[in-house]
Amino acid sequence: MRWACNIVTGRDLWRFRVLANDRKWISENPADLKAPKVTLCPTLPYTPEEMRKIYAAIDVYKDEMPKHGLENARRLRGLVLLHPYSGIEDK
């Protein structure tokens, strides 16, 4: 048996607590846990001016890092071009 099979998750603990409560092994939730309240903040796409600044920063990076600047600038540009279509949020 692999070690990963022995990991207990929060969902497993929640299910066990529900089972214990249903079978009257415990009378109530001893921790009195409630689900957290999550508020979602809408994210807006970058404006064209912000995108120009990001592309300019990549060019500055390329010039300031002579050893691997060109290679990394290509990677960064690809990442920036992919970003709007990936669903990744900026925090």
Secondary structure as GFF3:
##gff-version 3
##sequence-region A 1 91
A	DSSP	three_ten_helix	3	6	.	.	.	ID=ss1
A	DSSP	alpha_helix	10	22	.	.	.	ID=ss2
A	DSSP	alpha_helix	48	64	.	.	.	ID=ss3
A	DSSP	alpha_helix	69	86	.	.	.	ID=ss4
###
